[in-house]
Amino acid sequence: MSNPSKPSPRPSATGNPTLKELVGIRTELRKLNQKVLELETQRHSQKTRKLKISDWSGILRQYGQFIAVALLLFAIALIVLWGFSGLHRAIARTPALQYEYDVISPGDLDFTATMNQYGSEGWQVINCRRAMDSITEDYSYECIIFRPLTSDQ
């Protein structure tokens, strides 16, 4: 964007620009940078301008029905949730289950029979791993099991 009243500097005949030509180019670049900065500032201020009351009335005219329906649905959702609040209180009064835990070490030969026996008594396996007894150096399984506590325990 050069000034039409001022001719832009012409390159010298040698192909290398003179100091005067370089100063002229630098001046033009500064003007262009200033114009870009002004345009960006103007564009940013248009994006961030605050809504005026007249803008709100236009928005309400254009989207009024949509806003009314959204508010109605929100009110219905609040009423339904308020109705379920009694159900929530009833659920909160239910006592939490308590469990008992145990660690067992069935051998290789009787693993299936031992696990079936514990399963028939209501035990469930959390995890099993292969482990070595540090005293006898025999390998067996080490299983962590649990079951819900019954009222008679």
Backbone as a printed PyTorch tensor [residue, N CA C, xyz], in Angstrom:
tensor([[[  0.8390,  -1.1680,   0.0000],
         [  0.0000,   0.0000,   0.0000],
         [  0.8900,   1.2400,   0.0000]],

        [[  1.3370,   1.6260,  -1.1410],
         [  2.2100,   2.8010,  -1.2080],
         [  1.3610,   4.0430,  -1.4400]],

        [[  1.9240,   5.1480,  -1.0820],
         [  1.2460,   6.4250,  -1.2370],
         [  1.3150,   6.8230,  -2.7050]],

        [[  0.1570,   7.0910,  -3.3570],
         [  0.1960,   7.4060,  -4.7930],
         [  0.8930,   8.7390,  -5.0910]],

        [[  0.9310,   9.6540,  -4.1420],
         [  1.5820,  10.9370,  -4.4010],
         [  3.0950,  10.8140,  -4.3750]],

        [[  3.5940,   9.8060,  -3.6920],
         [  5.0340,   9.5930,  -3.5700],
         [  5.4130,   8.3510,  -4.3650]],

        [[  6.2930,   8.4520,  -5.3270],
         [  6.6880,   7.2440,  -6.0640],
         [  7.5250,   6.3410,  -5.1660]],

        [[  7.3140,   5.0350,  -5.3180],
         [  8.0870,   4.0970,  -4.5130],
         [  9.5060,   4.0500,  -5.0300]],

        [[ 10.4630,   3.7610,  -4.1760],
         [ 11.8630,   3.7530,  -4.5980],
         [ 12.1060,   2.6810,  -5.6510]],

        [[ 12.8590,   3.0250,  -6.6440],
         [ 13.2070,   2.1020,  -7.7260],
         [ 14.5600,   1.4700,  -7.4110]],

        [[ 14.7220,   0.1930,  -7.7620],
         [ 16.0260,  -0.4210,  -7.5220],
         [ 17.0960,   0.2320,  -8.3860]],

        [[ 18.3070,   0.2700,  -7.8740],
         [ 19.4090,   0.8810,  -8.6160],
         [ 19.7970,  -0.0110,  -9.7820]],

        [[ 20.5310,   0.5340, -10.6750],
         [ 20.9200,  -0.1800, -11.8940],
         [ 21.8780,  -1.3250, -11.5940]],

        [[ 22.5970,  -1.2710, -10.4780],
         [ 23.5800,  -2.3100, -10.1790],
         [ 22.9140,  -3.5800,  -9.6450]],

        [[ 21.6420,  -3.5020,  -9.2550],
         [ 20.9620,  -4.6740,  -8.7100],
         [ 20.9900,  -4.6990,  -7.2010]],

        [[ 21.9400,  -4.0220,  -6.5710],
         [ 21.9870,  -3.9230,  -5.1130],
         [ 21.3100,  -2.6230,  -4.6930]],

        [[ 20.3680,  -2.6870,  -3.7310],
         [ 19.6840,  -1.4610,  -3.3230],
         [ 20.6370,  -0.5440,  -2.5480]],

        [[ 20.4310,   0.7480,  -2.7590],
         [ 21.2330,   1.7370,  -2.0380],
         [ 20.6480,   1.9320,  -0.6470]],

        [[ 21.3660,   2.6510,   0.1920],
         [ 20.9100,   2.9120,   1.5500],
         [ 19.5950,   3.6880,   1.5240]],

        [[ 19.4700,   4.6160,   0.6060],
         [ 18.2460,   5.4070,   0.4860],
         [ 17.0750,   4.5050,   0.1040]],

        [[ 17.3200,   3.5780,  -0.8040],
         [ 16.2590,   2.6470,  -1.2180],
         [ 15.8590,   1.7440,  -0.0530]],

        [[ 16.8230,   1.2640,   0.7220],
         [ 16.5240,   0.4110,   1.8740],
         [ 15.7110,   1.1560,   2.9180]],

        [[ 16.0570,   2.4310,   3.1490],
         [ 15.3020,   3.2440,   4.1070],
         [ 13.8720,   3.4240,   3.6080]],

        [[ 13.6900,   3.6300,   2.3290],
         [ 12.3530,   3.7880,   1.7480],
         [ 11.5400,   2.5030,   1.8980]],

        [[ 12.1760,   1.3400,   1.6670],
         [ 11.4920,   0.0500,   1.8190],
         [ 11.0970,  -0.1580,   3.2760]],

        [[ 12.0080,   0.1840,   4.1870],
         [ 11.7070,   0.0320,   5.6160],
         [ 10.5350,   0.9240,   6.0210]],

        [[ 10.4920,   2.1170,   5.4940],
         [  9.3850,   3.0280,   5.8080],
         [  8.0550,   2.4500,   5.3100]],

        [[  8.0520,   1.9200,   4.0930],
         [  6.8420,   1.3220,   3.5380],
         [  6.3960,   0.1060,   4.3600]],

        [[  7.3570,  -0.7130,   4.7990],
         [  7.0240,  -1.8710,   5.6280],
         [  6.4100,  -1.4440,   6.9560]],

        [[  6.9320,  -0.3860,   7.5380],
         [  6.3720,   0.1130,   8.7970],
         [  4.9280,   0.5740,   8.6000]],

        [[  4.6690,   1.2550,   7.4800],
         [  3.3070,   1.7060,   7.1920],
         [  2.3660,   0.5110,   7.0250]],

        [[  2.8380,  -0.5110,   6.3150],
         [  2.0150,  -1.7030,   6.1120],
         [  1.7480,  -2.4220,   7.4360]],

        [[  2.7700,  -2.5460,   8.2640],
         [  2.5950,  -3.1820,   9.5750],
         [  1.6060,  -2.4100,  10.4290]],

        [[  1.6600,  -1.0830,  10.3820],
         [  0.7280,  -0.2540,  11.1530],
         [ -0.6970,  -0.4580,  10.6560]],

        [[ -0.8830,  -0.5580,   9.3540],
         [ -2.2190,  -0.7680,   8.7910],
         [ -2.7600,  -2.1450,   9.1890]],

        [[ -1.9190,  -3.1760,   9.1550],
         [ -2.3340,  -4.5250,   9.5710],
         [ -2.7400,  -4.5170,  11.0390]],

        [[ -1.9660,  -3.8520,  11.8680],
         [ -2.2800,  -3.7590,  13.2940],
         [ -3.6150,  -3.0590,  13.5190]],

        [[ -3.8760,  -1.9810,  12.7830],
         [ -5.1480,  -1.2580,  12.8980],
         [ -6.3140,  -2.1530,  12.4920]],

        [[ -6.1610,  -2.9070,  11.3970],
         [ -7.2300,  -3.8000,  10.9380],
         [ -7.4940,  -4.9080,  11.9470]],

        [[ -6.4490,  -5.4930,  12.5320],
         [ -6.6330,  -6.5420,  13.5280],
         [ -7.3050,  -6.0070,  14.7770]],

        [[ -6.9270,  -4.8080,  15.2060],
         [ -7.5440,  -4.1920,  16.3810],
         [ -9.0200,  -3.9190,  16.1230]],

        [[ -9.3240,  -3.4280,  14.9330],
         [-10.7170,  -3.1510,  14.5700],
         [-11.5380,  -4.4300,  14.5360]],

        [[-10.9870,  -5.4960,  13.9530],
         [-11.6870,  -6.7770,  13.8750],
         [-11.9010,  -7.3570,  15.2710]],

        [[-10.8990,  -7.2480,  16.1480],
         [-11.0150,  -7.7630,  17.5160],
         [-12.0750,  -6.9940,  18.3010]],

        [[-12.1300,  -5.6820,  18.1180],
         [-13.1170,  -4.8860,  18.8590],
         [-14.5290,  -5.1920,  18.3850]],

        [[-14.7080,  -5.5500,  17.1160],
         [-16.0340,  -5.9260,  16.6310],
         [-16.4840,  -7.2500,  17.2340]],

        [[-15.5430,  -8.1750,  17.4550],
         [-15.8840,  -9.4740,  18.0350],
         [-16.2520,  -9.3490,  19.5040]],

        [[-15.5970,  -8.4580,  20.2190],
         [-15.7670,  -8.3920,  21.6710],
         [-16.6970,  -7.2700,  22.1210]],

        [[-17.4120,  -6.6420,  21.2140],
         [-18.2750,  -5.5470,  21.6500],
         [-19.4220,  -6.0960,  22.4810]],

        [[-19.8740,  -5.3040,  23.4390],
         [-20.9270,  -5.7320,  24.3420],
         [-22.2860,  -5.5520,  23.6810]],

        [[-23.2150,  -6.4310,  24.0760],
         [-24.5690,  -6.3330,  23.5470],
         [-25.3150,  -5.1790,  24.2170]],

        [[-26.0290,  -4.4230,  23.4130],
         [-26.8310,  -3.3240,  23.9390],
         [-28.2530,  -3.8320,  24.1560]],

        [[-29.0760,  -3.0220,  24.8190],
         [-30.4610,  -3.4160,  25.0830],
         [-31.2050,  -3.6470,  23.7750]],

        [[-30.9380,  -2.8480,  22.7850],
         [-31.6210,  -3.0310,  21.4930],
         [-31.2260,  -4.3690,  20.8630]],

        [[-29.9870,  -4.8150,  21.0950],
         [-29.5670,  -6.1230,  20.5810],
         [-30.3570,  -7.2280,  21.2600]],

        [[-30.5810,  -7.0960,  22.5940],
         [-31.3200,  -8.1280,  23.3260],
         [-32.7590,  -8.2210,  22.8580]],

        [[-33.3770,  -7.0890,  22.5650],
         [-34.7620,  -7.1470,  22.1110],
         [-34.8500,  -7.8560,  20.7680]],

        [[-33.8700,  -7.6590,  19.9200],
         [-33.8570,  -8.3700,  18.6380],
         [-33.6570,  -9.8640,  18.8270]],

        [[-32.8020, -10.2150,  19.7600],
         [-32.5650, -11.6380,  20.0420],
         [-33.8370, -12.2790,  20.5920]],

        [[-34.5110, -11.5810,  21.5140],
         [-35.7500, -12.1220,  22.0790],
         [-36.8380, -12.2620,  21.0160]],

        [[-36.9230, -11.2860,  20.1160],
         [-37.9060, -11.3920,  19.0300],
         [-37.6160, -12.5790,  18.1320]],

        [[-36.3340, -12.8140,  17.8520],
         [-35.9590, -13.8680,  16.9250],
         [-36.0390, -15.2530,  17.5710]],

        [[-35.6040, -15.3700,  18.8290],
         [-35.5100, -16.6770,  19.4720],
         [-36.4530, -16.8200,  20.6650]],

        [[-37.4550, -15.9810,  20.7830],
         [-38.3440, -15.9700,  21.9270],
         [-39.0430, -17.2950,  22.1660]],

        [[-39.5830, -17.8980,  21.1150],
         [-40.2860, -19.1810,  21.2730],
         [-39.3190, -20.2780,  21.7200]],

        [[-38.1460, -20.2920,  21.1510],
         [-37.1550, -21.2990,  21.5290],
         [-36.7760, -21.1520,  22.9980]],

        [[-36.5750, -19.9240,  23.4580],
         [-36.2120, -19.6730,  24.8460],
         [-37.3450, -20.0930,  25.7740]],

        [[-38.6060, -19.8050,  25.3930],
         [-39.7570, -20.1770,  26.2130],
         [-39.8610, -21.6930,  26.3520]],

        [[-39.6720, -22.4200,  25.2600],
         [-39.7350, -23.8860,  25.3020],
         [-38.6020, -24.4410,  26.1650]],

        [[-37.4100, -23.8760,  26.0440],
         [-36.2700, -24.3490,  26.8350],
         [-36.5230, -24.1200,  28.3230]],

        [[-37.0690, -22.9600,  28.6900],
         [-37.3740, -22.6880,  30.0950],
         [-38.4610, -23.6220,  30.6130]],

        [[-39.4580, -23.9210,  29.7850],
         [-40.5230, -24.8460,  30.1830],
         [-39.9670, -26.2450,  30.4310]],

        [[-39.1070, -26.7250,  29.5420],
         [-38.4950, -28.0470,  29.7220],
         [-37.6170, -28.0800,  30.9700]],

        [[-36.9210, -27.0120,  31.2350],
         [-36.0920, -26.9310,  32.4290],
         [-36.9580, -26.9980,  33.6860]],

        [[-38.0940, -26.2850,  33.6840],
         [-38.9950, -26.3080,  34.8370],
         [-39.5700, -27.7110,  35.0430]],

        [[-39.9410, -28.3930,  33.9700],
         [-40.4680, -29.7650,  34.0800],
         [-39.4040, -30.6930,  34.6440]],

        [[-38.1710, -30.5420,  34.1790],
         [-37.0810, -31.3890,  34.6840],
         [-36.8700, -31.1550,  36.1810]],

        [[-36.9460, -29.9180,  36.6280],
         [-36.7930, -29.6270,  38.0550],
         [-37.9150, -30.2640,  38.8750]],

        [[-39.1420, -30.2030,  38.3780],
         [-40.2720, -30.7970,  39.0910],
         [-40.1110, -32.3030,  39.1850]],

        [[-39.7020, -32.9370,  38.0870],
         [-39.5100, -34.3960,  38.0860],
         [-38.4020, -34.7790,  39.0610]],

        [[-37.3000, -34.0620,  39.0380],
         [-36.2010, -34.3670,  39.9550],
         [-36.6100, -34.1430,  41.4020]],

        [[-37.4020, -33.1360,  41.6530],
         [-37.8780, -32.8770,  43.0060],
         [-38.7740, -34.0170,  43.4780]],

        [[-39.5720, -34.5710,  42.5660],
         [-40.4220, -35.7130,  42.9010],
         [-39.6100, -36.9500,  43.2310]],

        [[-38.4850, -37.1310,  42.5590],
         [-37.6310, -38.2880,  42.8230],
         [-36.7620, -38.1060,  44.0580]],

        [[-36.7700, -36.9280,  44.6520],
         [-35.9230, -36.7090,  45.8210],
         [-36.3600, -37.5960,  46.9790]],

        [[-37.6590, -37.9220,  47.0850],
         [-38.1220, -38.8530,  48.1190],
         [-37.5550, -40.2350,  47.8880]],

        [[-37.4730, -40.6520,  46.6230],
         [-36.8840, -41.9450,  46.2850],
         [-35.4060, -41.9550,  46.6600]],

        [[-34.7430, -40.8580,  46.4340],
         [-33.3250, -40.7550,  46.7800],
         [-33.1190, -40.9260,  48.2880]],

        [[-33.9960, -40.3180,  49.0880],
         [-33.8780, -40.4530,  50.5380],
         [-34.1160, -41.8920,  50.9780]],

        [[-35.0510, -42.5910,  50.3230],
         [-35.3150, -43.9940,  50.6710],
         [-34.1070, -44.8690,  50.3300]],

        [[-33.4840, -44.6030,  49.2110],
         [-32.3040, -45.3740,  48.8140],
         [-31.1470, -45.0830,  49.7750]],

        [[-31.0250, -43.8350,  50.2140],
         [-29.9370, -43.4630,  51.1130],
         [-30.0750, -44.1660,  52.4640]],

        [[-31.2850, -44.5410,  52.8700],
         [-31.4820, -45.2220,  54.1480],
         [-31.1320, -46.7050,  54.0810]],

        [[-30.9370, -47.2600,  52.8990],
         [-30.5740, -48.6580,  52.7520],
         [-29.1570, -48.8570,  53.2780]],

        [[-28.9550, -49.8000,  54.2040],
         [-27.5970, -49.9780,  54.7400],
         [-26.6540, -50.5450,  53.6810]],

        [[-25.4130, -50.1360,  53.7680],
         [-24.4070, -50.6160,  52.8260],
         [-24.0510, -52.0630,  53.1680]],

        [[-23.8060, -52.8650,  52.1330],
         [-23.4020, -54.2510,  52.3670],
         [-21.9990, -54.2850,  52.9660]],

        [[-21.7890, -55.2470,  53.8310],
         [-20.4610, -55.4520,  54.3910],
         [-19.9690, -56.8180,  53.9380]],

        [[-18.6650, -56.9340,  53.7860],
         [-18.0680, -58.1570,  53.2630],
         [-17.0140, -58.6830,  54.2320]],

        [[-16.7490, -59.9770,  54.1110],
         [-15.6060, -60.5660,  54.8030],
         [-14.6450, -61.0600,  53.7290]],

        [[-13.3710, -61.0060,  54.0370],
         [-12.3130, -61.3600,  53.0960],
         [-11.4500, -62.4590,  53.7000]],

        [[-10.8090, -63.2270,  52.8230],
         [ -9.9070, -64.2820,  53.2820],
         [ -8.8550, -64.5170,  52.2040]],

        [[ -7.7230, -65.0490,  52.6040],
         [ -6.6640, -65.4470,  51.6690],
         [ -6.4780, -66.9490,  51.8410]],

        [[ -6.5990, -67.6840,  50.7410],
         [ -6.4510, -69.1400,  50.7970],
         [ -5.3140, -69.5540,  49.8790]],

        [[ -4.7610, -70.7370,  50.1480],
         [ -3.6490, -71.2530,  49.3320],
         [ -3.9180, -72.6990,  48.9440]],

        [[ -4.7800, -72.9300,  47.9590],
         [ -5.0250, -74.3100,  47.5350],
         [ -3.8290, -74.8640,  46.7640]],

        [[ -3.5870, -76.1390,  46.9070],
         [ -2.4850, -76.7850,  46.1810],
         [ -2.8650, -77.0500,  44.7370]],

        [[ -1.8750, -77.4800,  43.9690],
         [ -2.1110, -77.7640,  42.5510],
         [ -3.0960, -78.9070,  42.3530]],

        [[ -2.9700, -79.9640,  43.1330],
         [ -3.7850, -81.1630,  42.9140],
         [ -5.2330, -80.9630,  43.3340]],

        [[ -5.4750, -80.1780,  44.3780],
         [ -6.8380, -80.0050,  44.8610],
         [ -7.3900, -78.6040,  44.5900]],

        [[ -6.8140, -77.8890,  43.6200],
         [ -7.2290, -76.5100,  43.3400],
         [ -8.7030, -76.4350,  42.9630]],

        [[ -9.1270, -77.2120,  41.9930],
         [-10.5100, -77.1540,  41.5070],
         [-11.4930, -77.5270,  42.6050]],

        [[-11.2210, -78.5980,  43.3300],
         [-12.1290, -79.0370,  44.3930],
         [-12.2220, -77.9840,  45.4960]],

        [[-11.0900, -77.3860,  45.8630],
         [-11.0900, -76.3630,  46.9160],
         [-11.8710, -75.1290,  46.4740]],

        [[-11.6450, -74.7020,  45.2440],
         [-12.3440, -73.5060,  44.7490],
         [-13.8410, -73.7640,  44.6510]],

        [[-14.2560, -74.9540,  44.2100],
         [-15.6770, -75.2950,  44.1490],
         [-16.3060, -75.3050,  45.5380]],

        [[-15.5640, -75.7920,  46.5200],
         [-16.0790, -75.8250,  47.8900],
         [-16.3210, -74.4000,  48.3940]],

        [[-15.3330, -73.5000,  48.2150],
         [-15.5040, -72.1130,  48.6480],
         [-16.6250, -71.4230,  47.8580]],

        [[-16.7360, -71.7320,  46.5810],
         [-17.8000, -71.1490,  45.7690],
         [-19.1780, -71.5600,  46.2500]],

        [[-19.3360, -72.8150,  46.6640],
         [-20.6350, -73.2690,  47.1630],
         [-20.9880, -72.6070,  48.4950]],

        [[-19.9960, -72.1000,  49.2040],
         [-20.2380, -71.3930,  50.4670],
         [-20.4590, -69.8900,  50.2520]],

        [[-20.4990, -69.4430,  48.9900],
         [-20.7800, -68.0350,  48.6910],
         [-19.5610, -67.1600,  48.4920]],

        [[-18.3620, -67.7620,  48.5220],
         [-17.1380, -66.9810,  48.3350],
         [-16.9390, -66.6830,  46.8520]],

        [[-16.3790, -65.5030,  46.5670],
         [-16.0240, -65.1160,  45.2060],
         [-14.5470, -64.7370,  45.1840]],

        [[-13.9020, -65.0140,  44.0530],
         [-12.4660, -64.7550,  43.9320],
         [-12.2310, -63.3270,  43.4480]],

        [[-11.3420, -62.6370,  44.1330],
         [-10.9010, -61.3150,  43.6790],
         [ -9.6960, -61.4800,  42.7600]],

        [[ -8.7110, -62.2940,  43.2270],
         [ -7.4960, -62.4740,  42.4400],
         [ -6.7830, -63.7320,  42.9110]],

        [[ -6.1380, -64.4370,  41.9750],
         [ -5.2750, -65.5820,  42.2970],
         [ -3.9300, -65.3720,  41.6200]],

        [[ -2.8890, -65.8380,  42.3120],
         [ -1.5570, -65.7760,  41.7010],
         [ -0.7650, -66.9930,  42.1320]],

        [[  0.2140, -67.3030,  41.3630],
         [  1.1030, -68.4150,  41.6810],
         [  2.1230, -67.8920,  42.6830]],

        [[  2.3230, -68.6010,  43.8020],
         [  3.2320, -68.1290,  44.8420],
         [  4.0390, -69.2880,  45.3950]],

        [[  5.2320, -68.9510,  45.9380],
         [  6.0930, -69.9580,  46.5280],
         [  6.1290, -69.7410,  48.0420]],

        [[  5.9750, -70.8040,  48.7860],
         [  6.0820, -70.7510,  50.2470],
         [  7.5500, -70.5250,  50.5870]],

        [[  7.8350, -69.4840,  51.3480],
         [  9.2340, -69.1330,  51.6270],
         [  9.9120, -70.1290,  52.5590]],

        [[  9.1560, -70.9260,  53.3090],
         [  9.7570, -71.8900,  54.2380],
         [  9.9730, -73.2390,  53.5410]],

        [[  8.9110, -73.7660,  52.9210],
         [  9.0150, -75.0990,  52.3050],
         [  9.4560, -75.0400,  50.8510]],

        [[  9.4040, -73.8480,  50.2510],
         [  9.7250, -73.6330,  48.8380],
         [  8.8270, -74.4440,  47.9170]],

        [[  7.5960, -74.7350,  48.3760],
         [  6.5870, -75.3840,  47.5380],
         [  5.7510, -74.3020,  46.8470]],

        [[  5.3600, -74.6050,  45.5910],
         [  4.5170, -73.6710,  44.8540],
         [  3.0520, -74.0460,  45.0590]],

        [[  2.2200, -73.0100,  45.1600],
         [  0.7730, -73.1950,  45.2230],
         [  0.1380, -71.9100,  44.7230]],

        [[ -1.1810, -71.8700,  44.7790],
         [ -1.8900, -70.6530,  44.4090],
         [ -2.2020, -69.8700,  45.6700]],

        [[ -2.2020, -68.5690,  45.5460],
         [ -2.5980, -67.6920,  46.6320],
         [ -3.7890, -66.8920,  46.1080]],

        [[ -4.9570, -67.0740,  46.7160],
         [ -6.1870, -66.4580,  46.2120],
         [ -6.7940, -65.5650,  47.2840]],

        [[ -7.2430, -64.3910,  46.8630],
         [ -7.9760, -63.4890,  47.7430],
         [ -9.4480, -63.6710,  47.4010]],

        [[-10.2590, -63.9900,  48.4330],
         [-11.6760, -64.2470,  48.2150],
         [-12.5040, -63.3730,  49.1500]],

        [[-13.7940, -63.1900,  48.7840],
         [-14.6930, -62.3960,  49.6380],
         [-16.1020, -62.9250,  49.4930]],

        [[-16.9530, -62.5580,  50.4900],
         [-18.3830, -62.8600,  50.4150],
         [-19.1100, -61.8550,  51.3060]],

        [[-20.3870, -61.6180,  50.9960],
         [-21.1610, -60.7000,  51.8410],
         [-21.3570, -61.3040,  53.2360]],

        [[-21.3070, -60.4480,  54.2330],
         [-21.5920, -60.9020,  55.6000],
         [-23.0810, -61.1820,  55.7340]],

        [[-23.4150, -62.2800,  56.3720],
         [-24.8110, -62.5970,  56.6300],
         [-25.1790, -62.0990,  58.0130]],

        [[-26.4500, -62.0410,  58.3160],
         [-26.8890, -61.4920,  59.5980],
         [-26.4790, -62.3820,  60.7740]],

        [[-26.2400, -63.6740,  60.5450],
         [-25.8670, -64.5600,  61.6520],
         [-24.3680, -64.5610,  61.9380]],

        [[-23.5640, -63.8450,  61.1610],
         [-22.1180, -63.8470,  61.3650],
         [-21.6900, -62.7000,  62.2420]]])
